[in-house]
Amino acid sequence: MQNKNSLLLLTLSVAVFSVITTEIGIIGLLPKLIEQLHVTATQVGFLVSIYAVIVAVTGPFITLLLSGFNKKTVLLSILFVFVVSNLIYATTEVFNMMLVFRILPALTHAVFFAVALVVATQAVPKEKSAGAAAKVFAGVAIGLVLGVPLSSLIAEHLSLADAFYFAAISCALAFVGILFFVPSMPATAKVSFASQVSVLRNGKLWLTIVTVTMIFAAMFSSFSYVADYLSRVTHLNSNMITAMLIVFGVCGFAGNFVFSSFLQKNANKTTHLYPVVYALIFILVWLAGDSLLAMCALMIFWGAFHSSGLVVSQTWLMREASQAPEFANSLYMSFSNLGITVGSLAGGWFIAEFGTRSVVLSSIIFAAAAWLSIYIKQRVDAGDRACRTHRTEHAGGNHMI
């Protein structure tokens, strides 16, 4: 049983790597796409932005529409869409065709993650659910950090088409893995829209959504420009930057598992301390950015905290909406994409106004906002517990009378 679960989680990790690489790998291919599609840089950039916007806007609603279907069938269908889309990217020279096949997988992106996370966490005992989520997010961490440089490397040394064929093969391998290692998981009961959406009436859920958005904004306001920072502030050449990013990715991979262990021991304390320590790391990056030795050490911690934000924020959100896990995970995907968008825009603004070195200040601000939303929620939780205790004691007193 243990081996079967391990294969299932490995398959899901490969699948999310493939999906993430399809989403962001295209970033490193924009110059070559301008040549292939015969369009402007702005038009090609739209292929990136339209994907994130569609994920953010449609994710929860598409998830609700598919909530009554067999989870295995949903995962296989979505991966089939991703395989076909990558094959289209590799072969078309028509911009509108590529745009259509950026929109189609984007519509299913949030659903895939929502279902994959539910499948992963349901495959293990409840106390190990954070660890299962961490294994899925390991694929996200590798995809986020290596998806762009790996696709760019293949395109540079082989061809643009081969970069997309690589993503298609990854998706196809994940398809085969899910076919063999994920059991059939039909919907046990008809899930109504009302019962899922009802979680949105929970005010504390919105506080956790703010936390997720702010954590991702903190992560990506600086990470979106990390190569530029290492070039302009730390004065590294391209080979050194690549090496630094590999260290960043490896440490991010490990960070997922370290923080999942912390979350299993004490989720409240881990979540509360996470943005505080993350902000301290950014302060050190800001102060010591021009020191090669300091940055070599800081990239280890930056990478670990960057990727662990995935499992920390997802666990925090799921604790507040456990009665509607798929819908909650789709909310997670939507608002994490919103955080990525907000963070990237804010980072760009800081660079334009104050210079490259200042970009980490935007991450510090977002980390502080994440901590504040966590603090407010914990105060509300404490107030709710006090009210329940008071009502219980009052009811007990009346009973004695």
Contacts in CASP RR format, 6 or more apart in sequence:
PFRMAT RR
TARGET T0000
AUTHOR 0000-0000-0000
METHOD contacts of the structure
MODEL  1
MQNKNSLLLLTLSVAVFSVITTEIGIIGLLPKLIEQLHVTATQVGFLVSI
YAVIVAVTGPFITLLLSGFNKKTVLLSILFVFVVSNLIYATTEVFNMMLV
FRILPALTHAVFFAVALVVATQAVPKEKSAGAAAKVFAGVAIGLVLGVPL
SSLIAEHLSLADAFYFAAISCALAFVGILFFVPSMPATAKVSFASQVSVL
RNGKLWLTIVTVTMIFAAMFSSFSYVADYLSRVTHLNSNMITAMLIVFGV
CGFAGNFVFSSFLQKNANKTTHLYPVVYALIFILVWLAGDSLLAMCALMI
FWGAFHSSGLVVSQTWLMREASQAPEFANSLYMSFSNLGITVGSLAGGWF
IAEFGTRSVVLSSIIFAAAAWLSIYIKQRVDAGDRACRTHRTEHAGGNHM
I
4 181 0 8 1.000
5 123 0 8 1.000
5 124 0 8 1.000
7 177 0 8 1.000
7 181 0 8 1.000
8 119 0 8 1.000
8 120 0 8 1.000
8 123 0 8 1.000
8 181 0 8 1.000
8 182 0 8 1.000
9 120 0 8 1.000
9 123 0 8 1.000
9 132 0 8 1.000
9 135 0 8 1.000
9 136 0 8 1.000
10 135 0 8 1.000
11 174 0 8 1.000
11 177 0 8 1.000
11 178 0 8 1.000
11 181 0 8 1.000
11 182 0 8 1.000
12 116 0 8 1.000
12 119 0 8 1.000
12 120 0 8 1.000
12 135 0 8 1.000
12 136 0 8 1.000
12 178 0 8 1.000
12 182 0 8 1.000
13 135 0 8 1.000
13 136 0 8 1.000
13 138 0 8 1.000
13 139 0 8 1.000
14 139 0 8 1.000
14 170 0 8 1.000
14 173 0 8 1.000
14 174 0 8 1.000
14 177 0 8 1.000
15 75 0 8 1.000
15 79 0 8 1.000
15 112 0 8 1.000
15 116 0 8 1.000
15 171 0 8 1.000
15 174 0 8 1.000
15 178 0 8 1.000
16 112 0 8 1.000
16 113 0 8 1.000
16 116 0 8 1.000
16 136 0 8 1.000
16 137 0 8 1.000
16 139 0 8 1.000
16 140 0 8 1.000
17 139 0 8 1.000
17 140 0 8 1.000
17 142 0 8 1.000
17 143 0 8 1.000
17 170 0 8 1.000
18 79 0 8 1.000
18 82 0 8 1.000
18 167 0 8 1.000
18 170 0 8 1.000
18 171 0 8 1.000
18 173 0 8 1.000
18 174 0 8 1.000
19 82 0 8 1.000
19 105 0 8 1.000
19 109 0 8 1.000
19 112 0 8 1.000
19 113 0 8 1.000
19 171 0 8 1.000
20 139 0 8 1.000
20 140 0 8 1.000
20 143 0 8 1.000
20 144 0 8 1.000
20 147 0 8 1.000
21 143 0 8 1.000
21 147 0 8 1.000
21 150 0 8 1.000
21 151 0 8 1.000
21 166 0 8 1.000
21 167 0 8 1.000
21 170 0 8 1.000
22 82 0 8 1.000
22 85 0 8 1.000
22 86 0 8 1.000
22 105 0 8 1.000
22 167 0 8 1.000
22 171 0 8 1.000
23 51 0 8 1.000
23 52 0 8 1.000
23 105 0 8 1.000
23 106 0 8 1.000
23 109 0 8 1.000
24 48 0 8 1.000
24 143 0 8 1.000
24 144 0 8 1.000
24 147 0 8 1.000
24 148 0 8 1.000
25 147 0 8 1.000
25 148 0 8 1.000
25 150 0 8 1.000
25 151 0 8 1.000
25 152 0 8 1.000
25 163 0 8 1.000
25 167 0 8 1.000
26 33 0 8 1.000
26 47 0 8 1.000
26 48 0 8 1.000
26 89 0 8 1.000
26 151 0 8 1.000
27 48 0 8 1.000
27 148 0 8 1.000
28 148 0 8 1.000
28 149 0 8 1.000
28 151 0 8 1.000
28 152 0 8 1.000
28 155 0 8 1.000
29 151 0 8 1.000
29 152 0 8 1.000
29 155 0 8 1.000
29 160 0 8 1.000
29 163 0 8 1.000
30 41 0 8 1.000
30 44 0 8 1.000
30 45 0 8 1.000
30 48 0 8 1.000
32 155 0 8 1.000
32 160 0 8 1.000
33 44 0 8 1.000
33 47 0 8 1.000
33 98 0 8 1.000
33 160 0 8 1.000
34 40 0 8 1.000
34 41 0 8 1.000
34 44 0 8 1.000
36 93 0 8 1.000
36 160 0 8 1.000
37 43 0 8 1.000
37 44 0 8 1.000
37 93 0 8 1.000
37 94 0 8 1.000
37 95 0 8 1.000
37 98 0 8 1.000
38 93 0 8 1.000
38 95 0 8 1.000
39 95 0 8 1.000
43 95 0 8 1.000
46 99 0 8 1.000
47 98 0 8 1.000
47 99 0 8 1.000
47 102 0 8 1.000
50 99 0 8 1.000
50 102 0 8 1.000
50 103 0 8 1.000
50 106 0 8 1.000
51 102 0 8 1.000
51 103 0 8 1.000
51 105 0 8 1.000
51 106 0 8 1.000
51 109 0 8 1.000
52 106 0 8 1.000
52 337 0 8 1.000
52 340 0 8 1.000
52 341 0 8 1.000
53 341 0 8 1.000
54 103 0 8 1.000
54 106 0 8 1.000
54 107 0 8 1.000
54 109 0 8 1.000
55 106 0 8 1.000
55 109 0 8 1.000
55 110 0 8 1.000
55 333 0 8 1.000
55 334 0 8 1.000
55 337 0 8 1.000
56 334 0 8 1.000
56 335 0 8 1.000
56 337 0 8 1.000
56 338 0 8 1.000
56 341 0 8 1.000
57 334 0 8 1.000
58 106 0 8 1.000
58 107 0 8 1.000
58 110 0 8 1.000
59 107 0 8 1.000
59 109 0 8 1.000
59 110 0 8 1.000
59 111 0 8 1.000
59 330 0 8 1.000
59 333 0 8 1.000
59 334 0 8 1.000
60 110 0 8 1.000
60 327 0 8 1.000
60 330 0 8 1.000
60 331 0 8 1.000
60 334 0 8 1.000
62 107 0 8 1.000
62 108 0 8 1.000
62 110 0 8 1.000
62 111 0 8 1.000
62 330 0 8 1.000
63 110 0 8 1.000
63 111 0 8 1.000
63 114 0 8 1.000
63 115 0 8 1.000
63 326 0 8 1.000
63 327 0 8 1.000
63 329 0 8 1.000
63 330 0 8 1.000
64 193 0 8 1.000
64 196 0 8 1.000
64 197 0 8 1.000
64 327 0 8 1.000
64 330 0 8 1.000
66 74 0 8 1.000
66 111 0 8 1.000
66 115 0 8 1.000
67 187 0 8 1.000
67 191 0 8 1.000
67 196 0 8 1.000
67 326 0 8 1.000
67 327 0 8 1.000
68 187 0 8 1.000
68 190 0 8 1.000
68 191 0 8 1.000
69 187 0 8 1.000
70 184 0 8 1.000
70 185 0 8 1.000
70 186 0 8 1.000
70 187 0 8 1.000
71 115 0 8 1.000
71 118 0 8 1.000
71 119 0 8 1.000
71 182 0 8 1.000
71 185 0 8 1.000
71 186 0 8 1.000
71 187 0 8 1.000
72 178 0 8 1.000
72 182 0 8 1.000
72 183 0 8 1.000
72 184 0 8 1.000
72 185 0 8 1.000
74 111 0 8 1.000
74 112 0 8 1.000
74 115 0 8 1.000
75 112 0 8 1.000
75 115 0 8 1.000
75 116 0 8 1.000
75 119 0 8 1.000
75 178 0 8 1.000
75 182 0 8 1.000
76 175 0 8 1.000
76 178 0 8 1.000
76 179 0 8 1.000
77 108 0 8 1.000
78 105 0 8 1.000
78 108 0 8 1.000
78 111 0 8 1.000
78 112 0 8 1.000
79 112 0 8 1.000
79 171 0 8 1.000
79 172 0 8 1.000
79 174 0 8 1.000
79 175 0 8 1.000
79 178 0 8 1.000
80 175 0 8 1.000
81 104 0 8 1.000
81 105 0 8 1.000
81 108 0 8 1.000
82 105 0 8 1.000
82 167 0 8 1.000
82 168 0 8 1.000
82 171 0 8 1.000
83 168 0 8 1.000
83 171 0 8 1.000
83 172 0 8 1.000
83 175 0 8 1.000
84 101 0 8 1.000
85 101 0 8 1.000
85 102 0 8 1.000
85 104 0 8 1.000
85 105 0 8 1.000
86 164 0 8 1.000
86 165 0 8 1.000
86 167 0 8 1.000
86 168 0 8 1.000
86 171 0 8 1.000
87 164 0 8 1.000
87 165 0 8 1.000
87 168 0 8 1.000
88 97 0 8 1.000
88 98 0 8 1.000
88 101 0 8 1.000
89 98 0 8 1.000
89 101 0 8 1.000
89 164 0 8 1.000
89 167 0 8 1.000
90 160 0 8 1.000
90 161 0 8 1.000
90 162 0 8 1.000
90 164 0 8 1.000
90 165 0 8 1.000
90 168 0 8 1.000
91 161 0 8 1.000
92 98 0 8 1.000
92 101 0 8 1.000
109 333 0 8 1.000
110 329 0 8 1.000
110 330 0 8 1.000
110 333 0 8 1.000
110 334 0 8 1.000
111 330 0 8 1.000
113 329 0 8 1.000
113 330 0 8 1.000
113 332 0 8 1.000
113 333 0 8 1.000
114 325 0 8 1.000
114 326 0 8 1.000
114 327 0 8 1.000
114 328 0 8 1.000
114 329 0 8 1.000
114 330 0 8 1.000
114 332 0 8 1.000
114 333 0 8 1.000
115 326 0 8 1.000
115 329 0 8 1.000
116 136 0 8 1.000
117 133 0 8 1.000
117 136 0 8 1.000
117 314 0 8 1.000
117 325 0 8 1.000
117 329 0 8 1.000
118 325 0 8 1.000
118 326 0 8 1.000
118 329 0 8 1.000
119 182 0 8 1.000
119 185 0 8 1.000
120 132 0 8 1.000
120 133 0 8 1.000
120 135 0 8 1.000
120 136 0 8 1.000
121 129 0 8 1.000
121 132 0 8 1.000
121 133 0 8 1.000
121 318 0 8 1.000
121 325 0 8 1.000
122 185 0 8 1.000
123 132 0 8 1.000
124 131 0 8 1.000
124 132 0 8 1.000
127 264 0 8 1.000
128 264 0 8 1.000
130 260 0 8 1.000
130 263 0 8 1.000
130 264 0 8 1.000
130 267 0 8 1.000
130 311 0 8 1.000
130 315 0 8 1.000
131 257 0 8 1.000
131 260 0 8 1.000
131 261 0 8 1.000
131 263 0 8 1.000
131 264 0 8 1.000
131 311 0 8 1.000
133 260 0 8 1.000
133 311 0 8 1.000
133 314 0 8 1.000
133 315 0 8 1.000
134 256 0 8 1.000
134 257 0 8 1.000
134 259 0 8 1.000
134 260 0 8 1.000
134 311 0 8 1.000
135 256 0 8 1.000
135 257 0 8 1.000
137 256 0 8 1.000
137 307 0 8 1.000
137 310 0 8 1.000
137 311 0 8 1.000
137 314 0 8 1.000
138 253 0 8 1.000
138 256 0 8 1.000
138 257 0 8 1.000
140 307 0 8 1.000
140 310 0 8 1.000
141 249 0 8 1.000
141 252 0 8 1.000
141 253 0 8 1.000
141 256 0 8 1.000
141 307 0 8 1.000
141 310 0 8 1.000
142 249 0 8 1.000
142 253 0 8 1.000
144 307 0 8 1.000
145 245 0 8 1.000
145 248 0 8 1.000
145 249 0 8 1.000
145 252 0 8 1.000
145 303 0 8 1.000
145 307 0 8 1.000
146 245 0 8 1.000
146 246 0 8 1.000
146 249 0 8 1.000
149 242 0 8 1.000
149 245 0 8 1.000
150 166 0 8 1.000
151 163 0 8 1.000
151 166 0 8 1.000
151 167 0 8 1.000
152 163 0 8 1.000
154 162 0 8 1.000
154 163 0 8 1.000
154 166 0 8 1.000
155 162 0 8 1.000
155 163 0 8 1.000
195 324 0 8 1.000
196 324 0 8 1.000
196 326 0 8 1.000
196 327 0 8 1.000
197 327 0 8 1.000
198 324 0 8 1.000
199 205 0 8 1.000
199 321 0 8 1.000
199 323 0 8 1.000
199 324 0 8 1.000
199 327 0 8 1.000
199 328 0 8 1.000
200 206 0 8 1.000
202 320 0 8 1.000
202 321 0 8 1.000
204 320 0 8 1.000
204 377 0 8 1.000
204 380 0 8 1.000
204 381 0 8 1.000
205 317 0 8 1.000
205 320 0 8 1.000
205 321 0 8 1.000
207 373 0 8 1.000
207 376 0 8 1.000
207 377 0 8 1.000
207 380 0 8 1.000
208 316 0 8 1.000
208 317 0 8 1.000
208 319 0 8 1.000
208 320 0 8 1.000
208 321 0 8 1.000
208 373 0 8 1.000
208 377 0 8 1.000
209 317 0 8 1.000
209 331 0 8 1.000
209 335 0 8 1.000
210 369 0 8 1.000
210 373 0 8 1.000
211 271 0 8 1.000
211 313 0 8 1.000
211 316 0 8 1.000
211 317 0 8 1.000
211 370 0 8 1.000
211 373 0 8 1.000
211 374 0 8 1.000
211 377 0 8 1.000
212 313 0 8 1.000
212 314 0 8 1.000
212 316 0 8 1.000
212 317 0 8 1.000
212 332 0 8 1.000
212 335 0 8 1.000
212 336 0 8 1.000
212 339 0 8 1.000
213 335 0 8 1.000
213 336 0 8 1.000
213 338 0 8 1.000
213 339 0 8 1.000
213 342 0 8 1.000
214 275 0 8 1.000
214 339 0 8 1.000
214 366 0 8 1.000
214 367 0 8 1.000
214 369 0 8 1.000
214 370 0 8 1.000
214 373 0 8 1.000
215 274 0 8 1.000
215 275 0 8 1.000
215 309 0 8 1.000
215 312 0 8 1.000
215 313 0 8 1.000
215 366 0 8 1.000
215 367 0 8 1.000
215 370 0 8 1.000
216 309 0 8 1.000
216 313 0 8 1.000
216 335 0 8 1.000
216 336 0 8 1.000
216 337 0 8 1.000
216 338 0 8 1.000
216 339 0 8 1.000
216 340 0 8 1.000
216 343 0 8 1.000
217 339 0 8 1.000
217 340 0 8 1.000
217 342 0 8 1.000
217 343 0 8 1.000
217 346 0 8 1.000
217 366 0 8 1.000
217 369 0 8 1.000
218 275 0 8 1.000
218 278 0 8 1.000
218 279 0 8 1.000
218 282 0 8 1.000
218 343 0 8 1.000
218 363 0 8 1.000
218 364 0 8 1.000
218 366 0 8 1.000
218 367 0 8 1.000
218 370 0 8 1.000
219 306 0 8 1.000
219 309 0 8 1.000
219 340 0 8 1.000
219 363 0 8 1.000
220 339 0 8 1.000
220 340 0 8 1.000
220 343 0 8 1.000
220 344 0 8 1.000
221 342 0 8 1.000
221 343 0 8 1.000
221 344 0 8 1.000
221 346 0 8 1.000
221 347 0 8 1.000
221 348 0 8 1.000
221 350 0 8 1.000
221 359 0 8 1.000
221 362 0 8 1.000
221 363 0 8 1.000
221 366 0 8 1.000
222 229 0 8 1.000
222 282 0 8 1.000
222 285 0 8 1.000
222 347 0 8 1.000
222 359 0 8 1.000
222 360 0 8 1.000
222 362 0 8 1.000
222 363 0 8 1.000
223 306 0 8 1.000
224 343 0 8 1.000
224 344 0 8 1.000
224 347 0 8 1.000
224 348 0 8 1.000
225 347 0 8 1.000
225 348 0 8 1.000
225 351 0 8 1.000
225 356 0 8 1.000
225 359 0 8 1.000
226 245 0 8 1.000
226 248 0 8 1.000
227 241 0 8 1.000
227 245 0 8 1.000
228 351 0 8 1.000
228 356 0 8 1.000
229 289 0 8 1.000
229 356 0 8 1.000
229 357 0 8 1.000
229 359 0 8 1.000
229 360 0 8 1.000
230 236 0 8 1.000
230 240 0 8 1.000
230 241 0 8 1.000
230 244 0 8 1.000
230 295 0 8 1.000
231 241 0 8 1.000
232 356 0 8 1.000
232 357 0 8 1.000
233 289 0 8 1.000
233 290 0 8 1.000
233 356 0 8 1.000
233 357 0 8 1.000
234 289 0 8 1.000
234 290 0 8 1.000
234 291 0 8 1.000
234 292 0 8 1.000
234 295 0 8 1.000
235 290 0 8 1.000
236 244 0 8 1.000
236 292 0 8 1.000
244 295 0 8 1.000
244 296 0 8 1.000
244 299 0 8 1.000
247 296 0 8 1.000
247 299 0 8 1.000
247 300 0 8 1.000
247 303 0 8 1.000
248 299 0 8 1.000
248 302 0 8 1.000
248 303 0 8 1.000
248 306 0 8 1.000
249 303 0 8 1.000
249 307 0 8 1.000
251 299 0 8 1.000
251 300 0 8 1.000
251 301 0 8 1.000
251 302 0 8 1.000
251 303 0 8 1.000
251 304 0 8 1.000
251 307 0 8 1.000
252 303 0 8 1.000
252 304 0 8 1.000
252 306 0 8 1.000
252 307 0 8 1.000
252 308 0 8 1.000
253 307 0 8 1.000
254 304 0 8 1.000
255 303 0 8 1.000
255 304 0 8 1.000
255 305 0 8 1.000
255 307 0 8 1.000
255 308 0 8 1.000
256 307 0 8 1.000
256 308 0 8 1.000
256 310 0 8 1.000
256 311 0 8 1.000
258 304 0 8 1.000
258 308 0 8 1.000
259 270 0 8 1.000
259 274 0 8 1.000
259 308 0 8 1.000
259 309 0 8 1.000
259 311 0 8 1.000
259 312 0 8 1.000
260 311 0 8 1.000
262 270 0 8 1.000
263 270 0 8 1.000
263 271 0 8 1.000
263 311 0 8 1.000
263 312 0 8 1.000
263 315 0 8 1.000
267 315 0 8 1.000
267 316 0 8 1.000
267 319 0 8 1.000
268 378 0 8 1.000
270 312 0 8 1.000
271 312 0 8 1.000
271 315 0 8 1.000
271 316 0 8 1.000
271 374 0 8 1.000
272 371 0 8 1.000
272 374 0 8 1.000
272 375 0 8 1.000
272 378 0 8 1.000
274 305 0 8 1.000
274 308 0 8 1.000
274 309 0 8 1.000
274 312 0 8 1.000
275 367 0 8 1.000
275 368 0 8 1.000
275 370 0 8 1.000
275 371 0 8 1.000
275 374 0 8 1.000
276 367 0 8 1.000
276 371 0 8 1.000
277 305 0 8 1.000
278 305 0 8 1.000
278 363 0 8 1.000
278 367 0 8 1.000
279 363 0 8 1.000
279 364 0 8 1.000
279 367 0 8 1.000
279 368 0 8 1.000
279 371 0 8 1.000
281 298 0 8 1.000
281 301 0 8 1.000
281 302 0 8 1.000
281 305 0 8 1.000
282 360 0 8 1.000
282 361 0 8 1.000
282 363 0 8 1.000
282 364 0 8 1.000
282 367 0 8 1.000
283 360 0 8 1.000
283 364 0 8 1.000
284 294 0 8 1.000
284 298 0 8 1.000
285 295 0 8 1.000
285 298 0 8 1.000
285 302 0 8 1.000
285 360 0 8 1.000
286 357 0 8 1.000
286 358 0 8 1.000
286 360 0 8 1.000
286 361 0 8 1.000
286 364 0 8 1.000
288 294 0 8 1.000
288 295 0 8 1.000
288 298 0 8 1.000
289 295 0 8 1.000
289 298 0 8 1.000
289 357 0 8 1.000
310 336 0 8 1.000
313 332 0 8 1.000
313 336 0 8 1.000
314 329 0 8 1.000
314 332 0 8 1.000
316 374 0 8 1.000
317 328 0 8 1.000
317 331 0 8 1.000
317 332 0 8 1.000
318 325 0 8 1.000
318 328 0 8 1.000
318 329 0 8 1.000
318 332 0 8 1.000
320 328 0 8 1.000
321 327 0 8 1.000
321 328 0 8 1.000
321 331 0 8 1.000
322 328 0 8 1.000
343 362 0 8 1.000
343 366 0 8 1.000
346 362 0 8 1.000
346 366 0 8 1.000
347 359 0 8 1.000
347 362 0 8 1.000
348 359 0 8 1.000
349 362 0 8 1.000
350 358 0 8 1.000
350 359 0 8 1.000
350 361 0 8 1.000
350 362 0 8 1.000
351 358 0 8 1.000
351 359 0 8 1.000
354 361 0 8 1.000
END
